[in-house]
Amino acid sequence: MTSPDGSLLVARELRKSYGPTAALDDAAFSVHPGEVVAVMGPSGSGKSTLLHCLAGIVRPDSGSITYAGRELTTMSDSERSALRRGEFGFVFQFGQLVPELTCVENVALPLRLNGTGRKEAERAALAWMERLEVDDLRRKRPGQVSGGQGQRVAVARALVTGPRVLFADEPTGALDSLNGERVMELLTDAARSTNAAVVLVTHEARVAAWSDREIVVRDGRSRDMERIA
Ligand SMILES: Nc1ncnc2c1ncn2[C@@H]1O[C@H](COP(=O)(O)OP(=O)(O)OP(=O)(O)O)[C@@H](O)[C@H]1O
């Protein structure tokens, strides 16, 4: 279920303080299914806090967040973690793969945690690894692959459960520009083909250029930027 204007995830009047620091101060956000929205802004402006609130990781002090018509801010912790496991996918800057597992085991992990058998989970994992062009790395461990390859494995893992929202916090932050472009191309293609909404936090204009729309956060306040294509 989406809101009347077709948005899947909508936030209004979000406020979140850490002690005397107002990380969010009347922030707003919305994203449609299949839409890639970049959250831009200087360091410390509140981008990650906004992403963490939208993903149900951090509870705002006030304001509303609705996902598919359901209010997130009043859900119990277990309801929010069920939502994260079932409906959301996550890609971070680095350090997200389990070093002891092979790449295919890493990609299969979210399915295994949801109770899928090993064979079926690894079959689905491999299909996503093929799409992200890292299936040849299936038996390698994260320490044996490059940064760009590792990020593509991480994207495959984020998408393997068929999330309706993909949260990506500086997904190319640790990559050189060529690898970063490739990860963004594959990430946005994969998300658009599954009609997943993407919330992409980045401070880099060339990464935000992969989005459909940009939101700029400054001092905890957000505003929509008309895309200058
Ligand atoms: N857990 C926390 N405890 C205390 N202060 C926090 C915490 N998380 C964020 N902050 C503060 O809130 C403000 C916003 O931080 P946030 O991480 O959201 O910014 P950001 O725009 O993502 O920054 P960056 O681009 O540097 O990652 C900053 O002043 C930060 O120091």
PDBQT file of the ligand as one rigid body, heavy atoms in Angstrom, charges set to zero:
ROOT
HETATM    1  N1  LIG A 301      24.913   8.343  18.061  1.00  0.00    +0.000 N 
HETATM    2  C1  LIG A 301      25.188   9.632  18.116  1.00  0.00    +0.000 A 
HETATM    3  N2  LIG A 301      25.531  10.218  19.298  1.00  0.00    +0.000 NA
HETATM    4  C2  LIG A 301      25.803  11.524  19.372  1.00  0.00    +0.000 A 
HETATM    5  N3  LIG A 301      25.772  12.379  18.315  1.00  0.00    +0.000 NA
HETATM    6  C3  LIG A 301      25.431  11.861  17.135  1.00  0.00    +0.000 A 
HETATM    7  C4  LIG A 301      25.149  10.470  16.963  1.00  0.00    +0.000 A 
HETATM    8  N4  LIG A 301      24.852  10.257  15.639  1.00  0.00    +0.000 NA
HETATM    9  C5  LIG A 301      24.963  11.439  15.042  1.00  0.00    +0.000 A 
HETATM   10  N5  LIG A 301      25.321  12.415  15.900  1.00  0.00    +0.000 N 
HETATM   11  C6  LIG A 301      25.518  13.848  15.589  1.00  0.00    +0.000 C 
HETATM   12  O1  LIG A 301      24.398  14.281  14.838  1.00  0.00    +0.000 OA
HETATM   13  C7  LIG A 301      24.799  15.135  13.755  1.00  0.00    +0.000 C 
HETATM   14  C8  LIG A 301      24.365  14.495  12.421  1.00  0.00    +0.000 C 
HETATM   15  O2  LIG A 301      25.139  13.293  12.201  1.00  0.00    +0.000 OA
HETATM   16  P1  LIG A 301      24.964  12.363  10.923  1.00  0.00    +0.000 P 
HETATM   17  O3  LIG A 301      25.864  11.203  11.118  1.00  0.00    +0.000 OA
HETATM   18  O4  LIG A 301      23.528  12.110  10.718  1.00  0.00    +0.000 OA
HETATM   19  O5  LIG A 301      25.508  13.315   9.780  1.00  0.00    +0.000 OA
HETATM   20  P2  LIG A 301      25.930  12.952   8.281  1.00  0.00    +0.000 P 
HETATM   21  O6  LIG A 301      25.375  14.045   7.429  1.00  0.00    +0.000 OA
HETATM   22  O7  LIG A 301      25.538  11.568   7.966  1.00  0.00    +0.000 OA
HETATM   23  O8  LIG A 301      27.506  13.076   8.382  1.00  0.00    +0.000 OA
HETATM   24  P3  LIG A 301      28.681  12.353   7.516  1.00  0.00    +0.000 P 
HETATM   25  O9  LIG A 301      28.502  12.790   6.100  1.00  0.00    +0.000 OA
HETATM   26  O10 LIG A 301      29.929  12.918   8.124  1.00  0.00    +0.000 OA
HETATM   27  O11 LIG A 301      28.525  10.873   7.735  1.00  0.00    +0.000 OA
HETATM   28  C9  LIG A 301      26.296  15.308  13.895  1.00  0.00    +0.000 C 
HETATM   29  O12 LIG A 301      26.540  16.504  14.614  1.00  0.00    +0.000 OA
HETATM   30  C10 LIG A 301      26.727  14.106  14.704  1.00  0.00    +0.000 C 
HETATM   31  O13 LIG A 301      27.891  14.376  15.443  1.00  0.00    +0.000 OA
ENDROOT
TORSDOF 0
